[in-house]
Amino acid sequence: MLLAGLGLLVATACAPSRVSTPPPAAQARPPAPQETAPLGTITLPPLPPGAQPSAPSVAGAPPGIPGAPPPVPSGEVVVGIPLEPPTVTIRAGTHVAILLPLSGRDAAVGRALLDAAELAVFDFGDDHFVLDAYDTESKGAGAAAQQALTDGAQLILGPLFARSVGEVAGAARPRNVNVVSFSNDRTVAAPGVFVMGLPPSDAVARAVAYARSKGVMRFGALLPSDTLGNRIAGTLEAAAAKLDAEVVRVEYYDPGATDLSGPIKRVAEFERRRAAFVAQSPAAAQKRTGRGQTTGETGFEALVLGEGGQRLRTIAPLLPFYDIDPAQVHLIGTPAWEDQSLATEPALVGSWFAAPDPAGRAEFDRKYREAYGRSAPRIATLAYDATGLAAVLARHGGTPDFSATTLSSPSGFAGIDGIFRFAPDGVVERGLAVLQLDRRTIQVISPAPTTFEAAVQ
């Protein structure tokens, strides 16, 4: 069953009759770094009778030449700079603006998202859909939003960073234009301002619920003393209360600290357990300096960690060293753990985290490589899904419908990263899988839901 009359499926668009290629500025882009920032997805209508799926291709090769890619489906991408003359004449149609960092230090990320948005235009846009791209860095996000609105934007996609959402919302709200931000910071959400990125704390709640279903009763946490750490701690406490579980210990550390042995020893109650071991077996305690130098349990069966990347690689080996035994304590992480290289650390093998099912974006990744000659950064699905959703809503029923009521449909939408829906307050809810980090692969151990139907009955 399609969700809310929509369903965003990769490469299911019917190729329209007229082809519109993107301007040169939107074709050749520098490689984007493999960065991880916010996360996202969506859903679109069924194909008309007799329609055939179309795959995106690289624009520029004349049709009819052997080996040339097929023509790009319709839709137009316009790249402009705020408060400066546009590079092309704004044409009639349904205008949707996408606000990204297209200059400055984050330009590579912004342009990678624009590449993904272009794919969605080619896949789902019709002759009347126009995507206008604006740089949030040259004159500021507020100026970019003002220019987009002047140019006739009926919906704004972006900005990427939470710090810019307020400026964009301030410009859009008086015009009654809704904003779908790529941020994953739920605090910037508001009526008419939707946050599409996946908050790490929400993923932790999903993983904790899975752990509880496997019999885990007692949880601990080792978290940075910052906004993210506080949110994860609050999520953990709320989830435990809901699931009839217990949070027995939460230990914080300075996010800038280089030596985390102290916080790890505290969360493990290492000194108490070490003293018990010395009292119980003084001779053995004198000889044992590594793993197994304590006695007794930590008091928790699962430990939630808020770090990823190199910081996590620093923490992981210290856990078993201070007798947090991975054979007895399940480690729970964030979507940042969707990185097979983390499995080179033995302490992380078998750990759990929640994220969108990676199988859903395999086709998108293939298409992106074919179009641009490089891999898509993880965050690129946000731009593809948001643009695809906008393109479908632009033609849904023949009249664009970007209303808050439609965007916050309780049935939600489904796309590359699974199902999602927006609450009226703008906060996103996603259907996530639970994954396990293994030595050779990342395995789905609890599938993502495919519908919100049960939640709205």
Secondary structure as GFF3:
##gff-version 3
##sequence-region A 1 457
A	DSSP	three_ten_helix	24	26	.	.	.	ID=ss1
A	DSSP	beta_strand	76	80	.	.	.	ID=ss2
A	DSSP	beta_strand	94	100	.	.	.	ID=ss3
A	DSSP	alpha_helix	107	124	.	.	.	ID=ss4
A	DSSP	beta_strand	129	135	.	.	.	ID=ss5
A	DSSP	alpha_helix	141	150	.	.	.	ID=ss6
A	DSSP	beta_strand	155	157	.	.	.	ID=ss7
A	DSSP	alpha_helix	162	172	.	.	.	ID=ss8
A	DSSP	three_ten_helix	173	175	.	.	.	ID=ss9
A	DSSP	beta_strand	178	181	.	.	.	ID=ss10
A	DSSP	three_ten_helix	186	188	.	.	.	ID=ss11
A	DSSP	beta_strand	193	195	.	.	.	ID=ss12
A	DSSP	alpha_helix	200	213	.	.	.	ID=ss13
A	DSSP	beta_strand	218	224	.	.	.	ID=ss14
A	DSSP	alpha_helix	227	242	.	.	.	ID=ss15
A	DSSP	beta_strand	246	253	.	.	.	ID=ss16
A	DSSP	alpha_helix	261	267	.	.	.	ID=ss17
A	DSSP	alpha_helix	270	280	.	.	.	ID=ss18
A	DSSP	alpha_helix	282	287	.	.	.	ID=ss19
A	DSSP	beta_strand	302	305	.	.	.	ID=ss20
A	DSSP	alpha_helix	309	315	.	.	.	ID=ss21
A	DSSP	alpha_helix	318	321	.	.	.	ID=ss22
A	DSSP	beta_strand	330	332	.	.	.	ID=ss23
A	DSSP	three_ten_helix	335	337	.	.	.	ID=ss24
A	DSSP	three_ten_helix	340	344	.	.	.	ID=ss25
A	DSSP	three_ten_helix	346	348	.	.	.	ID=ss26
A	DSSP	beta_strand	352	355	.	.	.	ID=ss27
A	DSSP	three_ten_helix	358	361	.	.	.	ID=ss28
A	DSSP	alpha_helix	362	372	.	.	.	ID=ss29
A	DSSP	alpha_helix	380	395	.	.	.	ID=ss30
A	DSSP	three_ten_helix	396	398	.	.	.	ID=ss31
A	DSSP	alpha_helix	404	407	.	.	.	ID=ss32
A	DSSP	beta_strand	413	415	.	.	.	ID=ss33
A	DSSP	beta_strand	418	422	.	.	.	ID=ss34
A	DSSP	beta_strand	428	430	.	.	.	ID=ss35
A	DSSP	beta_strand	433	437	.	.	.	ID=ss36
A	DSSP	beta_strand	442	446	.	.	.	ID=ss37
A	DSSP	alpha_helix	453	456	.	.	.	ID=ss38
###
